[in-house]
Amino acid sequence: MQFLWKHVTELVGKGIGWSVLSEFFMYAMLSLVSMALPLAILLASLMTFGNLGENFELTAMKAAGISLFRIMRPLIIFISFVCVGAFYFSNYVNPIAQKKLWTLIFSLRSKSPEFDIPVGEFYSGIEGYNIYIRGKKNHILKDLMIYDFSGGFENATVMTADSGRVQFTEDNKYLLLSLYDGESFENLKKQRISNSSNSVPYRRETFQSKEILLDFNTDFNRIDDSVLKDQHVSKNFKQLTQSIDSVSKIASSRSSGQAKDLVDQHFLGREILRGKVVNDSIKKNKKILNADSLFLSLNQQSMIRATTSAVEKAKSMKELVEYNKMMLNEPVNYVLRHEIERHRKFTLSFACLIFFFIGAPLGAIIRKGGLGTPVVISVVMFIIYYIIDNTGYKMAREGFWPTYEGMWLSSALLLPIGVFLTYKAVVDATLLNPEKYIKMWNLIKGKINSIITK
């Protein structure tokens, strides 16, 4: 639903056929599999082990001497295969789906909206034109008013007509507008002689019928998906690694060149004069004069010249630094996006394994099956995971954290929770027993009251 509302403007009012919409949702579904799979595993493991615990089947198996790890062993093997399959899906299927999806989105954005002039409102769906009608009946437009701004606002043309008809050409690339019983007013300001009076000439035309041909391509033209071949979302692990290596060399080369420029352009407080390095301090009469003393020893004109020269030099240094930053940001951001995508192919697969070790022992502890409690717990856990994962992703994307720290943050925080829950389930701990927490709270409350009374 979030994805749908995000791209609803590309779909509404475009006259898109069901085949294109079906293709759009199919690619969107494939793109969301890698995010939905961990949640599905969490919910499935919670429901499965919750049902086993609720029906006392886990108790029966444990009474027969079967440990929880032995019960979970077949599912652990199955989930391991699922994790491997999730990686291959993210590495081979997801890049193709992402490339097809974004190509389709860009194609939908470039498509002209469906032509439908509302009554009593200005229609601006045609570039350079505003159309207003007072009524519509049997494909006949009543009381039209057309503003033509294609030649600029100062050279606008206004047309009014008693009625009109709209139809498309056979190739659906042009709109033929037929007007009846109307007038047109054209501003001739661009034809006015420069030394003439301030009055602006215009031309008025009365017509019984007039036809206007407007550019309005209603066809759905697909963009070639090769335009996205260099984007990180359309590459597999091998392609991402190759791109990172090649662009990292470019970034390193630019960084080294910029560092050399900082030294050559005297950014480090040194001046190069005739091939010799002269220190900032000048020894004169066996005394070292600092910059303030040298500046105060100058006359007023020399002070002005020195100040002006320093300001100009500071401006040139600032411009050079900003230019170097802009030139270096492009390859650095390129590498960051590719490194994030490369780590994502592993983190989403590893999240499936973590959520199994959270859901299975938690289901064995709470002993609640069905779609009630497991759904609530799954949604809460997944929201926590999504917030942590999104925070790490944004930190890595902005360059505040290394990419491996940002992308593996959620796994590093949730893995200890999975280990803890598995341990509690193995030792049959009553983790969610309300009586235990009520007793603990009463004990803490009693100690607080005793301290207060003293």
N, C-alpha and C positions, 0 to 999 in steps of 0.2 A: 504493500500500500504506500509506503514511503517512496519507493521508486516510481510508482504510478503518479502520485501527486507531484513529484519533482519534474516529470516530463509531460504533464497533462497539457501544457500549452503547445507542445509540438503535435498533439493528436487532435485536439478539439478544433472544429471549424475548418479542417483541411480537406474534408471529403475523402478520407482514406478508406480504401476497401477493406473487407474482412480478411483477405489474404495477407495484406501488409500488416494489419493489426495482429493477426495470428503469428506471423513471423516475428514481430516485435516482442510479443509476450513470450514466445518460445526462447528467443535469445536472452531475454531478461531472466527467465526461469533458470536457464543454464548458468547464468552469471551469478545467481544467488544460491546455487547448490552448495558451494564451498562454505558459505556462511550458515546455511540452514542445517547442514549435516551434523555439526557438533550438537546443536540443540535437539535434533531428532534422536541422536544417540543418548543424550542425557535423559530425555523423556522416556525413551524405550527401556533403558536400563532401570529407571526409577519404577516404571509400571511393572516390569517383569519381576524384579526382586521384591517390590512391594506386595504383589499378588502372592508370591511364594511365601513371604512372611505372614501375610494376613490369613492365609489358609493353613498355616503351621507346617508347610512342607519343608521349609528351611529347618525348623525345629526337628522334624522327623529325620532329615538327612544328617543333621549334626548328632542326633542321638544314636544314629547308626555308625558313627565314627567317621563321617565324611566332613572334612574341613571346608571352610568357605572358599579357600583358594582352589580346592579341587572342584568345587561346584562352579566356580567362575572360570576354570581353565579352558573349557571349550569356547566360551564367549570371548575370553582374552585372545585366543588364537583367531577367532572370527573378526574381532575388532582390529587386530593387527593387519589382517588382509584388507579390511575396510580403509585403514589409514594409508596403506600402500596404494590402494585404488584411488583414494582421495588425492594423493600426491600426483598420480598420473593424470587424473582428471584435471587438476589445477595446472599441470604442466603442458598438456596437449589439447584438451577440449576447451578449457576456459579461455585461453588466448584467442582461439578462433571465434568463440562465441562473443567475446568482448569486441573483437575487431568488427564482426558483422553487426553487432548491436550499435556501436557508435557510428559506423558508416550509415546505418539506417536512421539513426537520430539526426545526423547532419543532413541527410537527404530530406527528412521530414521538416527540418527547420528551413530549408531553402525552398520548400514547396509553397506556392501561393495559397492563401486561404480560399475556402469555398466562396464563390460569388453569391452574395445574398444581401441586397440593399434593404435595410430596415426602414419602416415608415416613420417619419417624424424625427429622424436622426441623420447626422452627417456620416456618410460611409467613406472611410479613408483607406480601404483595402487596395486601391489602385494607386501606385506611386505617382505623386505629382498632381493628384486629382482629389477633390472632395465633392461628393454627390449627395443631394438632398431631395427627397420626394415626399409629397403629402398624401399619396394614396397609391394603391396597387390593386389591379383587378384583371384576371385572366391574362397574366404576363404583360399587361400594359401598365406602364408607369405614368402617374398623373402628377402635374405641376412639378416639373423638374427644375432644379437649380444646380448648375455645375460650375465649380471653381477650378480653373486650370492654372496650376502653379509650376508647370513643367519648365517654363522659361524663366523662372525666378519670381519671387514675391512681388517685386516692383513692376514686373511685366505680366501681371496676371490677366487672365481672360475669364469673363463671367458669361455664362449662357443660361438662358431660361427657355423653357418650352412648355406648351400645354400638355403634351403627352410624349411618350417615347417607348421604344422597344429595345430589349437587349438580347443578343444572340452571339454565340461563339462561331468562329470559323471552323472549317472541317478539320484542320490540324490541331485545334484547341490551343493555339498559341496567341490568338488575338481576340479581342472583344469588339464586336461591331455594335455601336450605339446609334440607333436611328431616332432622330428628334423631329417633332412636327409642331408647326405654328409657334415659332419662338423668336428670340432676339439674342444677339451676342454683343458684348462690349469688350473691346480690346484696348489695353493700355499701350500707347506708342511712345512711352518715355525713352526707350532705347533709340528711337529714330529722331529725337529732338536735337536740334543743332545747339552746340554748347553756348554760343553767344546770343541765343534767342531769349525770349521773355520767360518768365517763371511758369507760365501756363503749360500744362502737359496735354498734348493732343491725344485723342482716342478715336477709335473707329467703332461705329454702330452698324450692325447688320440685322436686317429682318429677313426671315426665311420661312418658307412653308414646310420644307423638309430638308434635313441635313444629316449626313452620316459621318461618324467619327470612329476611326480605327485606333484602338488602344492596345498596348502590349500587356497581355495578361495570360501567361502560360499556366494552364491548369494541369498539365501532365505531371506525373510523378517520375522524376528523373533521379536514378540512383547514382550516388557518387562512387567512383572506383575505390575499392577498399585498399588499394595499394598506397593511398595517401596516409594510412595509419600503420604502415609496415615498420616505421622507426619508433613507434610509441611503445612504452614499457608494458602496457596491458596486452599487447598482441604478440609477446615474445615468450618462448619457453626458457627453461633454465640455461641451456647452452647458449642461446642467443643473448640472454641477459648478461651472462658472464663475459662473452666476447665484447659486447657493447661497453660494459664497465671497464674492461681492460684497456680498450682503445681510447675511450674518452678520458679515463684517468690519466693516461699519458699526455693527452692534450692539456688537461687542467694542470698537471705538474709542470709541463713546459711553459705554460703561460705564467704560472706562479713564479717560476725561476726567472723568467724574463722580467716580470714586474719587480722582483726583488733587486735585480741588477739595475733597473731604471731608478729605483729608490736611492741606490748608492750613487749612480752616475749623475742624477739630478740634484744631489746635495741635500737629500731629505734627512740625513743623519747629522746635520750640524757642521759639515765640513765644506770647504770651498777648494776647488781645484784650479790652480792658477799656474799656467805654463808648465804643466806636468808635475808640479810639486804640491804637496798637501800642506796647507797652512792652518794652524790651529785657530780656534775661535779667539783665544787670548793671544795678544801680541806682546812680545817682550820689547820693552822700550826703556832705555836707560836703566837696565837691570831691574825694572819694575814691571809687574804684570798688571795691565789695565783691562778691566772687564768691559762688557758691552755698554753698560750704563755710563761709565766714565768716558769712554770714547765718544758716545753720542752727545753727552753734555759739553764736550770740548769743541764741538762743531759750531759754526755760526748758524743763523736762522735759515738761510737759503739751503745750506748743506743738510740741515735737519729735515727740511721739507722734502728735499730730493731723496734722502735716505728713507724717510717714512713712506713716500710714494713707491719707491723701489721695493721696499719690504712688503707693502700691501699687494702690489702686482705679483710679486713672487709667491706670496701666500695664496693668492687666487689661482695662479697657474698650478701650484702644487695641489690645491683642493680639486681642481678640475681633472688633473691627471689621476689622482687617487680615485675619484668617482668613476672615471672612465675605466680604470683598471678593475674596480669592483664590479662594474657592469659586465665587462668582458669575462671575468672569472666566475661570476654567478651562474652564467648559462651552463658551462660544463659541470660545475659542482652540483647544481640542481638536477641536471640530467643523470648524473651518477647516483644521487640520493634516491631519485624515483626508481631507478633500476635496481638498486640494492634493496629497497623496501619491497619491491615486487618479488625479488628473488627469495627474500626471507619469508614472505607471505606464503609461498608454495609449501614451506615446511611447517610454519606455525599453525595453519589451519588444519593440517593433517594431524599434528601432534595434539591439537585441542580435542580432536575426537577421542584420543586415548585418555586424555585427562578427564574429560567429561564422563567417560565410562567408569573410571575409578572414583568419580564423585557420585554418580547416579546409582551404581550397583550397591555399594555399601550403605549409602543413605537410604535406599529402598529397603534393604535388609534391616536397618535400624528402626525406621518409622513404621514399617509393616502396614503400609497403606497402598492399595492398588487402585485401579480405575483411572478416571480422568479428573479427579478432584484435586487432592493434595499433590500428586506428582506434577500436574500442570502448573500449579501455583509455584511450587519449589523450582521447577525447571525454568519458568519465566524469570523469577527473581535471580537465580544463579546466572542465567544467560545475560540479563541486563547488567549485572555486576561485571561479567566477563567483557561485554561489549563496551562499557564505559572505560574499563582499564585498557582494553586493546586500542580503542580509539584515541585515548590520551597518549599512549606510547607511540602510536602511528603519527600523530600530529607533532609530537616532540622530535621524532626522527625526521619527519618531512621538513620541519623548519630548521633542522641542523643543530638543535639544542642538545640532543643526545646522539650518541653513535647509533647507527641503524639497528645493530643487533640488540642493543639494550631496549630501544623503543619497541621493536617488533616482538621480542620475547618477554616483554614485561608481564603480560597477562599469563603466559605459561609459567613463568617463575613464581607468580603469586598464587596461582590456583593449584600447582603441583603439590605443595605442602598440604593444602586442604584435602586433596585426594588421598595422600598418604595417611593423614590423620584419620580420615573417615574409614579408610580400609582397615587401619589398625583397630579402631573402636569396634568395627563390625566383626573382626576376627575374634576379639576377646569378649564379644557379647556385652559390650558396655551399653548402659542405658543413657545414650547421649541426649535424647529428646524426652526424657521422662519428666513431666511437669512437677510431680511430687518432690523429686530431687531438688529442683531449683526453688520450689516453695520452701522446702526445709532449709536450704542454704540461705535464702532471703530472710527467713525468720531468725536464723542464727545471727546473721549480720545485723539485723534490726535490733535484736536483744543486746548485742554488744554495744551498739551505738547508744541505746537507752541507758545502759548501765554507766557508760562514760558520762552522759549528760547529767544523770542524777548525782554522780559524785561531785 
